Structure formats: C-alpha cells, structure tokens
Amino acid sequence: MAQIEKRGQSPFFAKNGDCPHFSRKIGTAGLLMLSAVTVFAQVPADGLRAEGEHRWRDALATYDAVLKDHPDRADLWIREADILAALGDTNASVHALEQAVGHKKDDPALYARLSQAYATSGKPAAALLAMEGALALAPDNPDYLKASGQLAAWKGDYDQAHGAYVRLAQLRPHDPDVWLELARTDVWQGQTDRAVSAYKKYVSLAPSDRTGWIEWAQTESWRGNDAGALHVLDQMEARLGPGLDLTSERASVLARASRPSASLDVLRPIVAANPQDAKLRMTDTLAHIAYGDERAARSGYESLLSSAEPPKQVLGLSQQLRLAFGSLVQPSVNAYSDSDGLRIARIPASVSINAMPGLRIGGGYQRDILRARDGSGLDSVDASTKQQVDQGWIRADVRAAHAVQFRAGAGAADSSHAAGPQLTYRGGVTIQNGDAFRFSIDHDHNLLVISPRTVSLGLTRDADSGRATWSPSMRFTLDVDGVYERFSDDNSRTAFRIAPRTPLFRRDYIDLDIGGAAYIFGARRNLDDGYYDPSRYEAYTFTVYPYLKFSENCGLSLFAEAGVQRDSSETNFRPGGSIVGELTLGIYNAWVLKIDGGLTHNNRLESGAFSGTTAAVVLVRRF
C-alpha cells in the first residue's frame, strides 16, 4: 500500500525549519566546547573590572576603544560577543564573532562558536557553513561532525547529514547515539534500506531501548517489508516484554499490510483504554479503510481533523479514503495484435459512483473494432474486413458486510452483423473469511467478442468463473482460478490455473515476489468458429512480480512468466513466456494516468495465436 506516513513524514524529529529548540540540541551536541582563545595582548583592566561588576556597557565601551585601533584583537571580539549575548543582542553578538573569525581563521573552535550563534539565531544554512569551516581545520573532531549532521538535517541537506554521521560512526563505532541519528537521517532521506542497517546496529548496541526497536519496525514497514516489521516486533517482545508501544505498532503494521481483521482485533482493547491517543485513532481509521467499513473510517477521519495530529498524516488518510471509497470516471483506449493477424481496438469508458456507504452504482460503454487477415480462420464469414461491437451496461455493487459483497449488472450489446441489440447480464458474490481467505464466483452472459468470425457468427458466451485466494501469512499466497464457458455453437471450454507466490524481498525502490503457475485449458469440440478450442492445452511457468517504486506517487508493476507449454496437436513441450506491465502516475492523486503494455511469445492466446502484444492508456478521475 501505498502507505500513509511512509517515506514522507518522519515521526522522529522536526523537519527543516521546524526546529525551535535546535540551539538546545546543538548545545547537547557539544557546540559549547570552545577552548580558550589565545590572547594576543593583555585584556584592558578597566574592561575586566567592569565585567566583574556586571557593568556590561562600560566593558563594551572599553573594548570598543581598543578595537578601534586594533581590530585584529580576536580575543576582545569574543569577549564582546559573550557580553552582547548576555544582553540579548543576538545580531550584534553574531557580528562580533564574525569579526573574531575573520581575524583568526585558524581556530576551529571559533568557527564552532559562530555556528552555534547562527543556529541560535535560526539560520541553519549559515550555521552549517560555519561548522564546515571548523571541520576543514579539524576534520575528525566528533563534536563538530555531530553538529554538522544535526545542522544539515535541520537545513534539509540529508546527503550531507548522512556523510557526517557515516564519518562519525567510523570514529565512534560503539556509540549507539551516532547510529540512531544516522538511521533517522536516512529515514528522512527516504533511504529506508540504509536506515534499516543503521537501526540493526543501534539495537545491537542499545538492546534495551524500546524506541529503537519500534522505529526499526516502522522503517521496515515503510519500505514494504511488513512481515519483517512483525518479526522485529516479535524479537522486541521476546527481549523486552509487551507494552502499549509494541501493541500499537503491531496494529499499525497489520493495517498497512492489508490484514485489517487482525489489526482491529489488536486495536479494540487499547483504543478503548486510550480513546484520546491520536496515533491509535489514525491506525484504527486506516484499519477500517482496509476492512471496507466506510462509515467507521469516515467517522474516525472526521474526529482526527480537529486533533493535533500532523496535517500531512491526516492528508494521507484523506487520500486513502478517496482511493477506497471515492467515485471515479475512467476512459481508456486499448489495442491488441497477434501473430495470426488479429487486430482489436477497444475504447471503453466507465463511471462508478459511491451512492452511499456499502452501495456503488455505475455504468459504461465500450466499442470494439476487430480485424483479421483473410484466410486466417479468424476472419469474418461474410468476407467483410472488420466487425464492430458496441455495448453499454449499468451495474450495482452491494457490500452487505465485510464478509459478503454482491454485484449485478445488465446491458445490451449490438454488433455490425447482428439484427439488433442483445441482452447482456452478469452477477457475482465475494465471500471474505477474515484476512486469510477470499472466494469469488461470477456468471457472465455476453457476445463472444474474440475475433471477427465469432462476431459475424453471432456467437454468445455464458461463463461461470471462480477465484479463491488463500494467504495464511504475509509470506505466502495461493491463487486458484477456474472458468467454465458455454458457447451458442454447442461448444464449451474449461480452464484452471493454480499460482502460489511468496515475497522474495522488499527494498527502497523495488519489491519482488516469486512463484509458479500451472494452467490447464481445453474445449469439448474442435470447431472452426474463430476461437482457440484444443482438447487440451497446458503450460507450467516460473513467475516473478517486480514492483518498481519511482516515488510515492509513481510506480511500475510488472508480471513475467517463463516455462514450457504445449497443446493437443503437439507431442513435446516448447518454451514460452510473457510479460505485462502497468506504469501508474498519480497513485494517490485525484487524476491518475496508467500506461499498460504486454508481450506474449510462444504461449497460446484466446484466439489461438502463439504471440501477441497489448497496449492501453487509462485515465482515471477520482472525486
């Protein structure tokens, strides 16, 4: 899922300019570690006496008189900076330190002092530049490196912050705080792979810190490794025992991992005991979105709008609500071409309206234009060069409960060969048993739109299909599909596919699942009516499912399979495979653009061809 707080809003520390207490952090990092600056000449006794008696203005006047003739007295500029800071004149204090650095450029402590002054004034860029001056003179000073990392993170330069902490980790490999800051910086940079490695090191050095374990689990989940996140939480519980922090994060991971029933089971008692906890309420809302309970999800979202939760995270919930329950309009253009000379252009457009929680209504229109090469067996029986099919429909989907969903639709289809429109209809039901099992059955009656010949013959199709998905854990999923088709030419086809898969890894920019598939297909009779009807076809393939994450809102989903196949006309198996992909631009946006493409080689297609290509462009408008 695309996930709400994933790769955008770190919970660990304020971002960029949102650091009102940064000067305090710099102080704890060691920016007040100046050694005494070498005194070039004796400090005027009148000035020292005035300081001792807290006559600050008199002391400044004394030092100003000396600096007028000896502006290179860095020691006096520093004394003036201290006095001006005590008087609250920050700008003048910074100016005095600038003068001191200008006349004593070989003292890294002076640069560090100036950096602290800039940070106190809310100028992270200038503070970082001054700290770079200190590091140029003392590149291995741990205090300067730590301050540089903090300043760079405040400024938003995460590359530089990462570099500073990496160098600091080399100097202090057994300092857990260094690894924690490095991990958090990498999270802000969106480098969750690197962050996970740093968290592992941190936890090995500070195994009793619950915060480190929780942040590690969060980072695993943000990079898509939900199973890994739960494993981290299990390790934490075994070592440190249960706690609200662990239970809360477990519920959050389960909600993001599309295990809403399990998440809600965990959440119910802790939300009841902590009704004002904004994080728990956000997780509860997300779990209800994944569960499909629109009323509870919207109620939770509305209550969060008035809370103090970060706006970006609440915005993420808004995007998830629109994704799950929003209405949409979807026009598209599709093209198909294969090695038998069959060409199909499809132009569908549909609308789906969320009429009320649990009820969606919609409709659509589609035009199919089919062409085939003369003599291919897919060409029209009346010698026409093309066939056209127009169809429209209306549809309703009813969600009776999380466990049961019904759908039904009706419409009409008309072809360039038919005498008039024909009734089409479809219906189905989906049954959900918790998070682990889902079963769907559907019936569809329509024209048989496979080739110009099936259209010119006026063939119709009645199909009964079913699909079961079993996912007992996050590390294994099994899909089983079956379909039985009856055609008006007194023929029928049966198909069955079983496909197990498992996640291989989850990384910053790519997720990869692997699996296999067995596909068995056959027809009762072998006719010459423009569709594929062998007595038996079988294919056995190795499958991979890569997902390339270019950004939170842009990704490329791929499916590829390779293996062996044959039909009843062949004795031996032959290699074959296919690859399809979908590039999505604007995953969470109101406007979404999808670009699809596919290539099949040496695999039988529905028309009977061995090779084919597909392409599509889909525009989605959510509202």
Secondary structure, DSSP 8 states (H G I E B T S, - for coil): ---SSTTT--SSS--TT--TTHHHHHHHHTTT-------SS---HHHHHHHHTT-HHHHHHHHHHHHHH-TT-HHHHHHHHHHHHHTT-HHHHHHHHHHHHHH-TT-HHHHHHHHHHHHHTT-HHHHHHHHHHHHHH-TT-HHHHHHHHHHHHHHT-HHHHHHHHHHHHHH-TT-HHHHHHHHHHHHHTT-HHHHHHHHHHHHHH-TT-HHHHHHHHHHHHHTT-HHHHHHHHHHHHHHH---HHHHHHHHHHHHHTT-HHHHHHHHHHHHHH-TT-HHHHHHHHHHHHHHT-HHHHHHHHHHHHTSSS-HHHHHHHHHHHHHHH--EEEEEEEEEEETTS-EEEEEEEEEEEEEETTEEEEEEEEEEEEE--TTSSSS-TT--SEEEEEEEEEEEEEEEETTEEEEEEEEEEEESSSSS-EEEEEEEEEEEETTTEEEEEEEEEEE--SSHHHHHTT-EEEEEEEEEEEEEETTEEEEEEEEEEEETTS-EEEEEEEEEEEEEEE-SSEEEEEEEEEEEEEESS---SSS---S-EEEEEEEEEEEEEEETTEEEEEEEEEEEEEETT-SS-EEEEEEEEEEEE-TTSSEEEEEEEEEEESS--TTS-S-EEEEEEEEEEE-
